[in-house]
Amino acid sequence: MAKYRIAWLPGDGVGKEVMEAAKIVFDGLKLDAEYIHGDIGWEFWCKEGDPLPKRTTDMMKTTDAALFGAITSKPQKEAKNELVPELRDKGLTYFSPIVRLRQEFDLYCNERPNIAIPGNPLNLNGKEDINITVFRENTEGSYAGVEYGPVSDELKAALAKDSPKMKFFMDTPGEDLAISTRIITRKGAERIIRAAFEHARKFGKKKVTLVEKPNVLRKTGGLMVEVFEKIAAEYPEITAWFDNVDAIGMWLVKCPEKYEVLVAENLFGDIISDLCSQLVGGLGFAHSGNIGSNYAVFEPVHGSAPKYTGMYKVNPMATILAGKMLCTYLGEHEMAARIQKGVELTVKERKVVTYDLGGTAKTLEVAEEILKNALK
């Protein structure tokens, strides 16, 4: 019997190809695992009305962790039109399966490393001293899915009782109005902020920065700042401060070496983590872990790239680095270090790399090269 059971979730498009690449590396390094395929993605939305069938989540509950490829997502109207005819009048609504996984498994912590690999021509201005880990709250904020539209007169009236500013929208017809909420709970704020500080303490990092906008989002942002300041006091060896999200977008481009650990609510964390990934090479390297108390799903950040499907053209390093995070989560630290070494040598030498790094190699060829370098 294998030591680990890993849920294998290729998803759509190039997700299947980059997962093949990750499997080459895992097998070559002899990860003692059984890989259990799970149905997830656009295909299952179209023919079943559910991009994340219950059989998949049931299977995942029998595994130690999951590796996920990529997902196709489309606007609601287009999604409905692509359902098989017999499902189009059933009132089904498309909802991102990766967001559902985060909520159903309470994967509250999205950990996103952004480390400049020496010799990577895509590093911002050639900088090699960037090492920023973003901690994004994964289950609340603007992504909680609590939205209204059209908006009823009753809801408008209820909101107006507590928010005088609602008066500016009372004359707007309900069908011309949409409302999205940003939900922050004290529990959600505390656990993501504590995760950021614990990471800093564990890995000897000296700076943790909260990304927020409390001067405008006074209630939700105010709660985040309050919790941040309280928890920061428990880690006196770490310098802690908060920056407004708009300002930090500027400072990350100007002097990213100033930051080590960033922590943010869901939407701000999503935006800032993509910015940070571009500092160190872009989506070909961007990877993350969705981590909860009892389970974790690791993934590349890029989408399914339909125009490249079947071409084996895309860079698999993001998925392979997500696999490295999976190994770390499982306690396979030596294997994780080998994967990092394999990626770094492959980037440094640039003998076998994909088009984004100036090469002509195919996805699986890059995986073989990473494995060869990992075994040196």
Secondary structure as GFF3:
##gff-version 3
##sequence-region A 1 376
A	DSSP	beta_strand	4	11	.	.	.	ID=ss1
A	DSSP	alpha_helix	14	28	.	.	.	ID=ss2
A	DSSP	beta_strand	33	37	.	.	.	ID=ss3
A	DSSP	alpha_helix	42	48	.	.	.	ID=ss4
A	DSSP	alpha_helix	54	60	.	.	.	ID=ss5
A	DSSP	beta_strand	65	70	.	.	.	ID=ss6
A	DSSP	alpha_helix	76	81	.	.	.	ID=ss7
A	DSSP	three_ten_helix	85	87	.	.	.	ID=ss8
A	DSSP	alpha_helix	97	104	.	.	.	ID=ss9
A	DSSP	beta_strand	109	115	.	.	.	ID=ss10
A	DSSP	three_ten_helix	124	126	.	.	.	ID=ss11
A	DSSP	beta_strand	131	137	.	.	.	ID=ss12
A	DSSP	three_ten_helix	142	144	.	.	.	ID=ss13
A	DSSP	beta_strand	147	148	.	.	.	ID=ss14
A	DSSP	alpha_helix	153	162	.	.	.	ID=ss15
A	DSSP	three_ten_helix	164	169	.	.	.	ID=ss16
A	DSSP	three_ten_helix	174	176	.	.	.	ID=ss17
A	DSSP	beta_strand	179	180	.	.	.	ID=ss18
A	DSSP	alpha_helix	186	202	.	.	.	ID=ss19
A	DSSP	beta_strand	207	212	.	.	.	ID=ss20
A	DSSP	alpha_helix	218	232	.	.	.	ID=ss21
A	DSSP	beta_strand	239	244	.	.	.	ID=ss22
A	DSSP	alpha_helix	245	254	.	.	.	ID=ss23
A	DSSP	three_ten_helix	256	258	.	.	.	ID=ss24
A	DSSP	beta_strand	261	264	.	.	.	ID=ss25
A	DSSP	alpha_helix	266	279	.	.	.	ID=ss26
A	DSSP	beta_strand	287	291	.	.	.	ID=ss27
A	DSSP	beta_strand	296	300	.	.	.	ID=ss28
A	DSSP	three_ten_helix	306	308	.	.	.	ID=ss29
A	DSSP	alpha_helix	317	330	.	.	.	ID=ss30
A	DSSP	alpha_helix	333	349	.	.	.	ID=ss31
A	DSSP	three_ten_helix	355	357	.	.	.	ID=ss32
A	DSSP	alpha_helix	363	374	.	.	.	ID=ss33
###
